[in-house]
Amino acid sequence: MRLNEDERAHDLAPLLQNGWTHDADRDAISKVYAFKNFIDAFGFMTRTAIWAEKYKHHPEWSNVWNKVDVTLTTHDHDGLTELDVKLARKMDALAG
Amino acid sequence: MRLNEDERAHDLAPLLQNGWTHDADRDAISKVYAFKNFIDAFGFMTRTAIWAEKYKHHPEWSNVWNKVDVTLTTHDHDGLTELDVKLARKMDALAG
């Protein structure tokens, strides 16, 4: 189920204050992570990948050397759900 | 050094017959790989990542679940070099 108003105020707002931006058209959130180099960027992706598979919820993401550009939304629900909040929080934690 | 005419005929042509497309504006090549699922897609990315680091030459790439969209070019030379050919061949081999 898509996030309701209360959940957006409570769960989404802190993410938006932590570098995530909201695309209202897609109801998706995006963030660009920058690391020291490719090994650190891909290391972050690898740890995220295993969590994503465990959560059964995967990011749309791209990588160019030290940068990882992530977009999260829940395709089955055409917008943001608690799964996106959970994965966003985990990625922020993994990025350190 | 950017690929010359002979190298393009000899090295690039087989890649273009194997699913790679050439963007003349950027002088870059791109390919979309599709796998059974996320584990296979990210497994391919992981193996590629280690080779890329070893080659000191990294792809621009994005992933959405079972798909991996790759673009190769050599930023230092504003176009395609033998490094791109080498990495493209390796990725085709790794994708199996």
N, CA and C atoms of all chains as a GROMACS GRO file, in nm:
protein
  576
    1MET      N    1   0.085  -0.120   0.000
    1MET     CA    2   0.000   0.000   0.000
    1MET      C    3   0.089   0.125   0.000
    2ARG      N    4   0.050   0.223  -0.080
    2ARG     CA    5   0.130   0.346  -0.086
    2ARG      C    6   0.128   0.420   0.048
    3LEU      N    7   0.236   0.490   0.074
    3LEU     CA    8   0.247   0.567   0.198
    3LEU      C    9   0.132   0.668   0.208
    4ASN      N   10   0.070   0.675   0.323
    4ASN     CA   11  -0.034   0.776   0.344
    4ASN      C   12   0.029   0.907   0.398
    5GLU      N   13  -0.055   1.004   0.421
    5GLU     CA   14  -0.005   1.137   0.463
    5GLU      C   15   0.078   1.129   0.591
    6ASP      N   16   0.026   1.056   0.688
    6ASP     CA   17   0.097   1.043   0.815
    6ASP      C   18   0.233   0.978   0.798
    7GLU      N   19   0.235   0.870   0.718
    7GLU     CA   20   0.362   0.799   0.696
    7GLU      C   21   0.461   0.889   0.621
    8ARG      N   22   0.410   0.968   0.529
    8ARG     CA   23   0.500   1.059   0.456
    8ARG      C   24   0.560   1.162   0.552
    9ALA      N   25   0.478   1.215   0.641
    9ALA     CA   26   0.529   1.314   0.737
    9ALA      C   27   0.631   1.249   0.830
   10HIS      N   28   0.601   1.128   0.873
   10HIS     CA   29   0.683   1.062   0.974
   10HIS      C   30   0.807   0.993   0.916
   11ASP      N   31   0.790   0.923   0.804
   11ASP     CA   32   0.897   0.837   0.752
   11ASP      C   33   0.974   0.901   0.637
   12LEU      N   34   0.903   0.976   0.555
   12LEU     CA   35   0.968   1.028   0.434
   12LEU      C   36   1.045   1.157   0.465
   13ALA      N   37   0.987   1.240   0.550
   13ALA     CA   38   1.049   1.371   0.579
   13ALA      C   39   1.196   1.359   0.622
   14PRO      N   40   1.230   1.266   0.714
   14PRO     CA   41   1.372   1.256   0.755
   14PRO      C   42   1.464   1.216   0.638
   15LEU      N   43   1.412   1.137   0.546
   15LEU     CA   44   1.494   1.099   0.430
   15LEU      C   45   1.520   1.221   0.341
   16LEU      N   46   1.415   1.303   0.326
   16LEU     CA   47   1.429   1.422   0.241
   16LEU      C   48   1.527   1.521   0.304
   17GLN      N   49   1.543   1.513   0.435
   17GLN     CA   50   1.642   1.599   0.502
   17GLN      C   51   1.781   1.535   0.500
   18ASN      N   52   1.789   1.416   0.446
   18ASN     CA   53   1.917   1.345   0.444
   18ASN      C   54   1.964   1.317   0.300
   19GLY      N   55   1.930   1.407   0.208
   19GLY     CA   56   1.986   1.399   0.073
   19GLY      C   57   1.897   1.334  -0.031
   20TRP      N   58   1.784   1.275   0.012
   20TRP     CA   59   1.691   1.217  -0.085
   20TRP      C   60   1.601   1.327  -0.140
   21THR      N   61   1.567   1.314  -0.270
   21THR     CA   62   1.472   1.408  -0.329
   21THR      C   63   1.351   1.330  -0.378
   22HIS      N   64   1.237   1.396  -0.379
   22HIS     CA   65   1.112   1.330  -0.417
   22HIS      C   66   1.070   1.374  -0.556
   23ASP      N   67   1.046   1.277  -0.643
   23ASP     CA   68   0.991   1.304  -0.776
   23ASP      C   69   0.841   1.278  -0.768
   24ALA      N   70   0.763   1.387  -0.768
   24ALA     CA   71   0.618   1.375  -0.748
   24ALA      C   72   0.550   1.302  -0.864
   25ASP      N   73   0.602   1.320  -0.986
   25ASP     CA   74   0.541   1.255  -1.102
   25ASP      C   75   0.541   1.104  -1.088
   26ARG      N   76   0.657   1.050  -1.050
   26ARG     CA   77   0.668   0.904  -1.037
   26ARG      C   78   0.636   0.859  -0.895
   27ASP      N   79   0.626   0.952  -0.802
   27ASP     CA   80   0.623   0.919  -0.659
   27ASP      C   81   0.740   0.824  -0.627
   28ALA      N   82   0.860   0.877  -0.653
   28ALA     CA   83   0.983   0.801  -0.629
   28ALA      C   84   1.080   0.893  -0.554
   29ILE      N   85   1.177   0.834  -0.484
   29ILE     CA   86   1.283   0.914  -0.422
   29ILE      C   87   1.418   0.875  -0.480
   30SER      N   88   1.506   0.975  -0.489
   30SER     CA   89   1.638   0.954  -0.549
   30SER      C   90   1.747   1.016  -0.463
   31LYS      N   91   1.865   0.956  -0.475
   31LYS     CA   92   1.982   1.012  -0.404
   31LYS      C   93   2.108   0.974  -0.479
   32VAL      N   94   2.205   1.063  -0.480
   32VAL     CA   95   2.336   1.031  -0.537
   32VAL      C   96   2.436   1.016  -0.423
   33TYR      N   97   2.499   0.900  -0.415
   33TYR     CA   98   2.604   0.875  -0.317
   33TYR      C   99   2.740   0.890  -0.387
   34ALA      N  100   2.832   0.958  -0.322
   34ALA     CA  101   2.967   0.971  -0.377
   34ALA      C  102   3.067   0.906  -0.282
   35PHE      N  103   3.155   0.826  -0.336
   35PHE     CA  104   3.255   0.755  -0.256
   35PHE      C  105   3.396   0.796  -0.299
   36LYS      N  106   3.496   0.739  -0.232
   36LYS     CA  107   3.635   0.775  -0.262
   36LYS      C  108   3.676   0.725  -0.399
   37ASN      N  109   3.625   0.608  -0.435
   37ASN     CA  110   3.671   0.545  -0.558
   37ASN      C  111   3.572   0.435  -0.598
   38PHE      N  112   3.602   0.364  -0.705
   38PHE     CA  113   3.513   0.260  -0.757
   38PHE      C  114   3.496   0.144  -0.659
   39ILE      N  115   3.603   0.104  -0.594
   39ILE     CA  116   3.594  -0.010  -0.500
   39ILE      C  117   3.494   0.023  -0.389
   40ASP      N  118   3.500   0.143  -0.336
   40ASP     CA  119   3.407   0.181  -0.230
   40ASP      C  120   3.264   0.192  -0.284
   41ALA      N  121   3.249   0.248  -0.403
   41ALA     CA  122   3.115   0.262  -0.462
   41ALA      C  123   3.054   0.124  -0.488
   42PHE      N  124   3.133   0.035  -0.549
   42PHE     CA  125   3.077  -0.097  -0.581
   42PHE      C  126   3.063  -0.183  -0.455
   43GLY      N  127   3.148  -0.160  -0.358
   43GLY     CA  128   3.132  -0.229  -0.229
   43GLY      C  129   2.997  -0.194  -0.166
   44PHE      N  130   2.963  -0.067  -0.169
   44PHE     CA  131   2.832  -0.022  -0.121
   44PHE      C  132   2.719  -0.088  -0.201
   45MET      N  133   2.736  -0.094  -0.332
   45MET     CA  134   2.633  -0.157  -0.415
   45MET      C  135   2.617  -0.305  -0.380
   46THR      N  136   2.728  -0.372  -0.356
   46THR     CA  137   2.723  -0.515  -0.326
   46THR      C  138   2.650  -0.542  -0.195
   47ARG      N  139   2.680  -0.461  -0.094
   47ARG     CA  140   2.612  -0.480   0.034
   47ARG      C  141   2.463  -0.448   0.019
   48THR      N  142   2.434  -0.341  -0.054
   48THR     CA  143   2.293  -0.306  -0.079
   48THR      C  144   2.222  -0.418  -0.156
   49ALA      N  145   2.291  -0.475  -0.254
   49ALA     CA  146   2.229  -0.578  -0.339
   49ALA      C  147   2.181  -0.696  -0.256
   50ILE      N  148   2.261  -0.736  -0.159
   50ILE     CA  149   2.225  -0.852  -0.077
   50ILE      C  150   2.107  -0.819   0.012
   51TRP      N  151   2.106  -0.699   0.070
   51TRP     CA  152   1.990  -0.656   0.148
   51TRP      C  153   1.865  -0.645   0.060
   52ALA      N  154   1.883  -0.590  -0.059
   52ALA     CA  155   1.768  -0.571  -0.150
   52ALA      C  156   1.704  -0.705  -0.183
   53GLU      N  157   1.790  -0.804  -0.210
   53GLU     CA  158   1.737  -0.937  -0.243
   53GLU      C  159   1.665  -0.997  -0.122
   54LYS      N  160   1.720  -0.975  -0.006
   54LYS     CA  161   1.660  -1.024   0.119
   54LYS      C  162   1.524  -0.957   0.143
   55TYR      N  163   1.517  -0.826   0.114
   55TYR     CA  164   1.392  -0.752   0.130
   55TYR      C  165   1.292  -0.780   0.017
   56LYS      N  166   1.338  -0.852  -0.086
   56LYS     CA  167   1.260  -0.868  -0.209
   56LYS      C  168   1.217  -0.734  -0.266
   57HIS      N  169   1.307  -0.637  -0.261
   57HIS     CA  170   1.277  -0.502  -0.310
   57HIS      C  171   1.407  -0.441  -0.361
   58HIS      N  172   1.409  -0.406  -0.488
   58HIS     CA  173   1.536  -0.370  -0.552
   58HIS      C  174   1.537  -0.225  -0.601
   59PRO      N  175   1.653  -0.163  -0.595
   59PRO     CA  176   1.664  -0.024  -0.644
   59PRO      C  177   1.675  -0.019  -0.796
   60GLU      N  178   1.642   0.096  -0.852
   60GLU     CA  179   1.689   0.134  -0.986
   60GLU      C  180   1.815   0.214  -0.956
   61TRP      N  181   1.927   0.174  -1.017
   61TRP     CA  182   2.049   0.248  -0.984
   61TRP      C  183   2.149   0.244  -1.097
   62SER      N  184   2.235   0.349  -1.095
   62SER     CA  185   2.341   0.355  -1.193
   62SER      C  186   2.470   0.391  -1.123
   63ASN      N  187   2.580   0.356  -1.186
   63ASN     CA  188   2.712   0.380  -1.128
   63ASN      C  189   2.807   0.429  -1.236
   64VAL      N  190   2.878   0.535  -1.204
   64VAL     CA  191   2.991   0.580  -1.284
   64VAL      C  192   3.105   0.606  -1.188
   65TRP      N  193   3.203   0.518  -1.192
   65TRP     CA  194   3.322   0.520  -1.107
   65TRP      C  195   3.287   0.534  -0.958
   66ASN      N  196   3.301   0.653  -0.900
   66ASN     CA  197   3.280   0.665  -0.754
   66ASN      C  198   3.137   0.706  -0.715
   67LYS      N  199   3.050   0.722  -0.815
   67LYS     CA  200   2.914   0.770  -0.788
   67LYS      C  201   2.810   0.659  -0.805
   68VAL      N  202   2.712   0.659  -0.716
   68VAL     CA  203   2.599   0.567  -0.728
   68VAL      C  204   2.471   0.649  -0.718
   69ASP      N  205   2.391   0.644  -0.824
   69ASP     CA  206   2.268   0.722  -0.833
   69ASP      C  207   2.150   0.625  -0.816
   70VAL      N  208   2.072   0.645  -0.712
   70VAL     CA  209   1.970   0.548  -0.674
   70VAL      C  210   1.830   0.609  -0.686
   71THR      N  211   1.736   0.534  -0.739
   71THR     CA  212   1.595   0.574  -0.737
   71THR      C  213   1.514   0.458  -0.677
   72LEU      N  214   1.428   0.493  -0.582
   72LEU     CA  215   1.344   0.392  -0.518
   72LEU      C  216   1.196   0.425  -0.538
   73THR      N  217   1.120   0.324  -0.576
   73THR     CA  218   0.976   0.332  -0.582
   73THR      C  219   0.926   0.188  -0.586
   74THR      N  220   0.799   0.168  -0.564
   74THR     CA  221   0.747   0.031  -0.564
   74THR      C  222   0.658   0.014  -0.687
   75HIS      N  223   0.714  -0.055  -0.788
   75HIS     CA  224   0.645  -0.064  -0.918
   75HIS      C  225   0.504  -0.122  -0.904
   76ASP      N  226   0.491  -0.223  -0.820
   76ASP     CA  227   0.359  -0.289  -0.803
   76ASP      C  228   0.253  -0.193  -0.751
   77HIS      N  229   0.296  -0.086  -0.686
   77HIS     CA  230   0.200   0.008  -0.628
   77HIS      C  231   0.207   0.146  -0.692
   78ASP      N  232   0.285   0.156  -0.800
   78ASP     CA  233   0.298   0.285  -0.870
   78ASP      C  234   0.337   0.400  -0.777
   79GLY      N  235   0.418   0.372  -0.678
   79GLY     CA  236   0.460   0.481  -0.590
   79GLY      C  237   0.531   0.429  -0.468
   80LEU      N  238   0.555   0.518  -0.374
   80LEU     CA  239   0.634   0.486  -0.254
   80LEU      C  240   0.556   0.405  -0.152
   81THR      N  241   0.622   0.304  -0.098
   81THR     CA  242   0.566   0.222   0.010
   81THR      C  243   0.669   0.212   0.123
   82GLU      N  244   0.631   0.143   0.228
   82GLU     CA  245   0.725   0.125   0.340
   82GLU      C  246   0.852   0.050   0.298
   83LEU      N  247   0.843  -0.030   0.192
   83LEU     CA  248   0.962  -0.100   0.142
   83LEU      C  249   1.069  -0.001   0.097
   84ASP      N  250   1.024   0.108   0.036
   84ASP     CA  251   1.120   0.208  -0.012
   84ASP      C  252   1.185   0.281   0.106
   85VAL      N  253   1.106   0.309   0.207
   85VAL     CA  254   1.159   0.373   0.328
   85VAL      C  255   1.262   0.282   0.393
   86LYS      N  256   1.230   0.154   0.403
   86LYS     CA  257   1.319   0.056   0.465
   86LYS      C  258   1.452   0.045   0.389
   87LEU      N  259   1.443   0.037   0.256
   87LEU     CA  260   1.564   0.024   0.175
   87LEU      C  261   1.645   0.154   0.176
   88ALA      N  262   1.578   0.267   0.173
   88ALA     CA  263   1.648   0.397   0.178
   88ALA      C  264   1.725   0.409   0.309
   89ARG      N  265   1.660   0.375   0.420
   89ARG     CA  266   1.729   0.382   0.551
   89ARG      C  267   1.849   0.289   0.554
   90LYS      N  268   1.830   0.168   0.501
   90LYS     CA  269   1.940   0.070   0.500
   90LYS      C  270   2.056   0.123   0.415
   91MET      N  271   2.026   0.181   0.299
   91MET     CA  272   2.134   0.232   0.213
   91MET      C  273   2.208   0.346   0.282
   92ASP      N  274   2.136   0.433   0.347
   92ASP     CA  275   2.203   0.542   0.421
   92ASP      C  276   2.295   0.484   0.529
   93ALA      N  277   2.248   0.380   0.596
   93ALA     CA  278   2.330   0.317   0.700
   93ALA      C  279   2.453   0.251   0.638
   94LEU      N  280   2.435   0.183   0.526
   94LEU     CA  281   2.547   0.114   0.462
   94LEU      C  282   2.649   0.213   0.406
   95ALA      N  283   2.601   0.328   0.360
   95ALA     CA  284   2.692   0.429   0.304
   95ALA      C  285   2.776   0.493   0.415
   96GLY      N  286   2.728   0.484   0.537
   96GLY     CA  287   2.806   0.523   0.655
   96GLY      C  288   2.812   0.674   0.675
   97MET      N  289   4.492   0.615  -2.685
   97MET     CA  290   4.466   0.666  -2.821
   97MET      C  291   4.334   0.609  -2.873
   98ARG      N  292   4.254   0.696  -2.936
   98ARG     CA  293   4.126   0.650  -2.989
   98ARG      C  294   4.147   0.548  -3.100
   99LEU      N  295   4.050   0.458  -3.113
   99LEU     CA  296   4.056   0.355  -3.217
   99LEU      C  297   4.065   0.421  -3.354
  100ASN      N  298   4.154   0.371  -3.438
  100ASN     CA  299   4.162   0.422  -3.576
  100ASN      C  300   4.069   0.341  -3.667
  101GLU      N  301   4.067   0.375  -3.792
  101GLU     CA  302   3.973   0.312  -3.887
  101GLU      C  303   3.991   0.159  -3.892
  102ASP      N  304   4.116   0.117  -3.901
  102ASP     CA  305   4.145  -0.026  -3.909
  102ASP      C  306   4.097  -0.099  -3.784
  103GLU      N  307   4.125  -0.039  -3.668
  103GLU     CA  308   4.084  -0.102  -3.542
  103GLU      C  309   3.932  -0.108  -3.531
  104ARG      N  310   3.866  -0.004  -3.581
  104ARG     CA  311   3.719  -0.004  -3.577
  104ARG      C  312   3.663  -0.117  -3.664
  105ALA      N  313   3.723  -0.134  -3.782
  105ALA     CA  314   3.677  -0.240  -3.872
  105ALA      C  315   3.702  -0.378  -3.809
  106HIS      N  316   3.818  -0.391  -3.748
  106HIS     CA  317   3.861  -0.522  -3.699
  106HIS      C  318   3.802  -0.555  -3.562
  107ASP      N  319   3.803  -0.457  -3.471
  107ASP     CA  320   3.768  -0.486  -3.331
  107ASP      C  321   3.626  -0.446  -3.294
  108LEU      N  322   3.578  -0.338  -3.356
  108LEU     CA  323   3.449  -0.286  -3.316
  108LEU      C  324   3.336  -0.358  -3.389
  109ALA      N  325   3.359  -0.388  -3.516
  109ALA     CA  326   3.254  -0.450  -3.598
  109ALA      C  327   3.195  -0.577  -3.533
  110PRO      N  328   3.279  -0.667  -3.482
  110PRO     CA  329   3.223  -0.789  -3.421
  110PRO      C  330   3.136  -0.758  -3.298
  111LEU      N  331   3.172  -0.654  -3.224
  111LEU     CA  332   3.090  -0.617  -3.108
  111LEU      C  333   2.954  -0.564  -3.154
  112LEU      N  334   2.955  -0.487  -3.262
  112LEU     CA  335   2.829  -0.430  -3.313
  112LEU      C  336   2.739  -0.542  -3.366
  113GLN      N  337   2.799  -0.653  -3.407
  113GLN     CA  338   2.718  -0.768  -3.451
  113GLN      C  339   2.675  -0.854  -3.333
  114ASN      N  340   2.720  -0.817  -3.215
  114ASN     CA  341   2.689  -0.897  -3.096
  114ASN      C  342   2.608  -0.817  -2.993
  115GLY      N  343   2.526  -0.723  -3.043
  115GLY     CA  344   2.432  -0.656  -2.954
  115GLY      C  345   2.474  -0.518  -2.905
  116TRP      N  346   2.600  -0.480  -2.932
  116TRP     CA  347   2.645  -0.346  -2.894
  116TRP      C  348   2.600  -0.246  -3.000
  117THR      N  349   2.566  -0.125  -2.956
  117THR     CA  350   2.534  -0.019  -3.051
  117THR      C  351   2.630   0.097  -3.029
  118HIS      N  352   2.658   0.168  -3.137
  118HIS     CA  353   2.754   0.278  -3.132
  118HIS      C  354   2.683   0.412  -3.130
  119ASP      N  355   2.716   0.496  -3.032
  119ASP     CA  356   2.666   0.633  -3.026
  119ASP      C  357   2.776   0.722  -3.084
  120ALA      N  358   2.753   0.772  -3.205
  120ALA     CA  359   2.857   0.848  -3.276
  120ALA      C  360   2.885   0.981  -3.206
  121ASP      N  361   2.785   1.041  -3.145
  121ASP     CA  362   2.804   1.171  -3.078
  121ASP      C  363   2.907   1.160  -2.967
  122ARG      N  364   2.892   1.057  -2.883
  122ARG     CA  365   2.985   1.041  -2.771
  122ARG      C  366   3.103   0.953  -2.808
  123ASP      N  367   3.096   0.885  -2.923
  123ASP     CA  368   3.188   0.778  -2.957
  123ASP      C  369   3.195   0.679  -2.840
  124ALA      N  370   3.078   0.621  -2.811
  124ALA     CA  371   3.063   0.525  -2.702
  124ALA      C  372   2.984   0.405  -2.755
  125ILE      N  373   2.999   0.290  -2.690
  125ILE     CA  374   2.916   0.174  -2.724
  125ILE      C  375   2.831   0.134  -2.604
  126SER      N  376   2.709   0.084  -2.635
  126SER     CA  377   2.615   0.046  -2.529
  126SER      C  378   2.554  -0.090  -2.558
  127LYS      N  379   2.515  -0.156  -2.450
  127LYS     CA  380   2.446  -0.285  -2.464
  127LYS      C  381   2.358  -0.308  -2.341
  128VAL      N  382   2.242  -0.368  -2.363
  128VAL     CA  383   2.156  -0.406  -2.251
  128VAL      C  384   2.163  -0.558  -2.236
  129TYR      N  385   2.203  -0.603  -2.120
  129TYR     CA  386   2.204  -0.747  -2.088
  129TYR      C  387   2.080  -0.779  -2.005
  130ALA      N  388   2.013  -0.888  -2.039
  130ALA     CA  389   1.898  -0.931  -1.959
  130ALA      C  390   1.928  -1.068  -1.898
  131PHE      N  391   1.898  -1.082  -1.771
  131PHE     CA  392   1.923  -1.208  -1.700
  131PHE      C  393   1.793  -1.265  -1.646
  132LYS      N  394   1.801  -1.379  -1.581
  132LYS     CA  395   1.681  -1.444  -1.527
  132LYS      C  396   1.622  -1.365  -1.412
  133ASN      N  397   1.709  -1.304  -1.333
  133ASN     CA  398   1.662  -1.237  -1.212
  133ASN      C  399   1.771  -1.143  -1.160
  134PHE      N  400   1.745  -1.082  -1.046
  134PHE     CA  401   1.839  -0.985  -0.989
  134PHE      C  402   1.971  -1.050  -0.948
  135ILE      N  403   1.963  -1.168  -0.891
  135ILE     CA  404   2.087  -1.234  -0.846
  135ILE      C  405   2.181  -1.257  -0.964
  136ASP      N  406   2.126  -1.302  -1.076
  136ASP     CA  407   2.210  -1.325  -1.194
  136ASP      C  408   2.263  -1.192  -1.250
  137ALA      N  409   2.177  -1.091  -1.252
  137ALA     CA  410   2.219  -0.960  -1.304
  137ALA      C  411   2.330  -0.901  -1.217
  138PHE      N  412   2.310  -0.904  -1.086
  138PHE     CA  413   2.411  -0.843  -0.999
  138PHE      C  414   2.537  -0.931  -0.990
  139GLY      N  415   2.520  -1.060  -1.005
  139GLY     CA  416   2.636  -1.149  -1.012
  139GLY      C  417   2.725  -1.113  -1.130
  140PHE      N  418   2.663  -1.088  -1.244
  140PHE     CA  419   2.736  -1.042  -1.364
  140PHE      C  420   2.806  -0.909  -1.335
  141MET      N  421   2.736  -0.819  -1.270
  141MET     CA  422   2.796  -0.688  -1.238
  141MET      C  423   2.916  -0.705  -1.145
  142THR      N  424   2.904  -0.796  -1.050
  142THR     CA  425   3.013  -0.815  -0.954
  142THR      C  426   3.138  -0.869  -1.023
  143ARG      N  427   3.117  -0.967  -1.110
  143ARG     CA  428   3.234  -1.023  -1.181
  143ARG      C  429   3.295  -0.915  -1.272
  144THR      N  430   3.208  -0.841  -1.340
  144THR     CA  431   3.258  -0.731  -1.425
  144THR      C  432   3.334  -0.627  -1.343
  145ALA      N  433   3.279  -0.594  -1.225
  145ALA     CA  434   3.341  -0.489  -1.141
  145ALA      C  435   3.485  -0.523  -1.107
  146ILE      N  436   3.510  -0.649  -1.077
  146ILE     CA  437   3.646  -0.690  -1.038
  146ILE      C  438   3.740  -0.682  -1.158
  147TRP      N  439   3.692  -0.727  -1.274
  147TRP     CA  440   3.772  -0.714  -1.396
  147TRP      C  441   3.796  -0.566  -1.431
  148ALA      N  442   3.692  -0.485  -1.416
  148ALA     CA  443   3.704  -0.343  -1.451
  148ALA      C  444   3.811  -0.276  -1.365
  149GLU      N  445   3.811  -0.309  -1.236
  149GLU     CA  446   3.910  -0.251  -1.146
  149GLU      C  447   4.051  -0.298  -1.184
  150LYS      N  448   4.060  -0.425  -1.220
  150LYS     CA  449   4.189  -0.483  -1.263
  150LYS      C  450   4.239  -0.414  -1.391
  151TYR      N  451   4.146  -0.387  -1.484
  151TYR     CA  452   4.181  -0.319  -1.610
  151TYR      C  453   4.202  -0.169  -1.589
  152LYS      N  454   4.168  -0.118  -1.471
  152LYS     CA  455   4.166   0.027  -1.446
  152LYS      C  456   4.078   0.098  -1.549
  153HIS      N  457   3.966   0.036  -1.581
  153HIS     CA  458   3.874   0.094  -1.680
  153HIS      C  459   3.733   0.049  -1.643
  154HIS      N  460   3.646   0.147  -1.618
  154HIS     CA  461   3.517   0.116  -1.557
  154HIS      C  462   3.401   0.152  -1.649
  155PRO      N  463   3.294   0.073  -1.642
  155PRO     CA  464   3.176   0.103  -1.724
  155PRO      C  465   3.091   0.214  -1.662
  156GLU      N  466   3.010   0.279  -1.744
  156GLU     CA  467   2.892   0.352  -1.696
  156GLU      C  468   2.781   0.250  -1.707
  157TRP      N  469   2.709   0.224  -1.598
  157TRP     CA  470   2.606   0.121  -1.608
  157TRP      C  471   2.493   0.144  -1.512
  158SER      N  472   2.377   0.089  -1.549
  158SER     CA  473   2.261   0.097  -1.461
  158SER      C  474   2.196  -0.040  -1.454
  159ASN      N  475   2.123  -0.061  -1.347
  159ASN     CA  476   2.057  -0.190  -1.325
  159ASN      C  477   1.916  -0.167  -1.272
  160VAL      N  478   1.823  -0.237  -1.333
  160VAL     CA  479   1.687  -0.246  -1.280
  160VAL      C  480   1.650  -0.394  -1.281
  161TRP      N  481   1.645  -0.452  -1.164
  161TRP     CA  482   1.615  -0.593  -1.143
  161TRP      C  483   1.699  -0.686  -1.231
  162ASN      N  484   1.645  -0.741  -1.339
  162ASN     CA  485   1.720  -0.841  -1.418
  162ASN      C  486   1.799  -0.779  -1.535
  163LYS      N  487   1.792  -0.647  -1.549
  163LYS     CA  488   1.856  -0.582  -1.665
  163LYS      C  489   1.979  -0.501  -1.623
  164VAL      N  490   2.082  -0.507  -1.708
  164VAL     CA  491   2.202  -0.426  -1.687
  164VAL      C  492   2.231  -0.352  -1.817
  165ASP      N  493   2.229  -0.221  -1.810
  165ASP     CA  494   2.248  -0.136  -1.928
  165ASP      C  495   2.388  -0.073  -1.916
  166VAL      N  496   2.473  -0.104  -2.013
  166VAL     CA  497   2.615  -0.067  -2.004
  166VAL      C  498   2.652   0.031  -2.114
  167THR      N  499   2.732   0.132  -2.081
  167THR     CA  500   2.792   0.220  -2.182
  167THR      C  501   2.942   0.225  -2.157
  168LEU      N  502   3.017   0.207  -2.264
  168LEU     CA  503   3.163   0.211  -2.253
  168LEU      C  504   3.220   0.320  -2.343
  169THR      N  505   3.310   0.396  -2.287
  169THR     CA  506   3.389   0.492  -2.363
  169THR      C  507   3.508   0.527  -2.274
  170THR      N  508   3.608   0.593  -2.330
  170THR     CA  509   3.726   0.626  -2.250
  170THR      C  510   3.728   0.777  -2.230
  171HIS      N  511   3.689   0.820  -2.109
  171HIS     CA  512   3.672   0.963  -2.083
  171HIS      C  513   3.800   1.043  -2.112
  172ASP      N  514   3.915   0.985  -2.076
  172ASP     CA  515   4.042   1.057  -2.097
  172ASP      C  516   4.071   1.084  -2.244
  173HIS      N  517   4.007   1.006  -2.332
  173HIS     CA  518   4.035   1.022  -2.474
  173HIS      C  519   3.910   1.066  -2.551
  174ASP      N  520   3.804   1.100  -2.478
  174ASP     CA  521   3.680   1.147  -2.543
  174ASP      C  522   3.630   1.051  -2.650
  175GLY      N  523   3.648   0.922  -2.628
  175GLY     CA  524   3.597   0.828  -2.727
  175GLY      C  525   3.648   0.688  -2.701
  176LEU      N  526   3.624   0.600  -2.797
  176LEU     CA  527   3.656   0.459  -2.780
  176LEU      C  528   3.804   0.430  -2.798
  177THR      N  529   3.855   0.345  -2.709
  177THR     CA  530   3.994   0.299  -2.719
  177THR      C  531   3.994   0.146  -2.705
  178GLU      N  532   4.113   0.088  -2.712
  178GLU     CA  533   4.124  -0.058  -2.699
  178GLU      C  534   4.074  -0.106  -2.562
  179LEU      N  535   4.078  -0.019  -2.461
  179LEU     CA  536   4.028  -0.057  -2.328
  179LEU      C  537   3.878  -0.088  -2.333
  180ASP      N  538   3.806  -0.013  -2.416
  180ASP     CA  539   3.662  -0.038  -2.427
  180ASP      C  540   3.634  -0.171  -2.498
  181VAL      N  541   3.714  -0.198  -2.599
  181VAL     CA  542   3.700  -0.325  -2.671
  181VAL      C  543   3.729  -0.442  -2.576
  182LYS      N  544   3.835  -0.428  -2.498
  182LYS     CA  545   3.875  -0.533  -2.404
  182LYS      C  546   3.766  -0.557  -2.299
  183LEU      N  547   3.710  -0.449  -2.245
  183LEU     CA  548   3.607  -0.464  -2.142
  183LEU      C  549   3.476  -0.517  -2.202
  184ALA      N  550   3.443  -0.471  -2.323
  184ALA     CA  551   3.321  -0.521  -2.388
  184ALA      C  552   3.329  -0.671  -2.413
  185ARG      N  553   3.445  -0.715  -2.463
  185ARG     CA  554   3.464  -0.860  -2.487
  185ARG      C  555   3.455  -0.939  -2.357
  186LYS      N  556   3.516  -0.886  -2.254
  186LYS     CA  557   3.512  -0.955  -2.124
  186LYS      C  558   3.370  -0.964  -2.072
  187MET      N  559   3.293  -0.854  -2.086
  187MET     CA  560   3.154  -0.855  -2.037
  187MET      C  561   3.071  -0.956  -2.115
  188ASP      N  562   3.091  -0.962  -2.246
  188ASP     CA  563   3.018  -1.062  -2.326
  188ASP      C  564   3.054  -1.203  -2.280
  189ALA      N  565   3.180  -1.224  -2.250
  189ALA     CA  566   3.222  -1.356  -2.203
  189ALA      C  567   3.161  -1.388  -2.066
  190LEU      N  568   3.159  -1.289  -1.977
  190LEU     CA  569   3.106  -1.310  -1.843
  190LEU      C  570   2.955  -1.332  -1.846
  191ALA      N  571   2.888  -1.268  -1.942
  191ALA     CA  572   2.741  -1.283  -1.951
  191ALA      C  573   2.706  -1.421  -2.004
  192GLY      N  574   2.801  -1.484  -2.069
  192GLY     CA  575   2.787  -1.625  -2.109
  192GLY      C  576   2.700  -1.646  -2.231
   0.00000   0.00000   0.00000
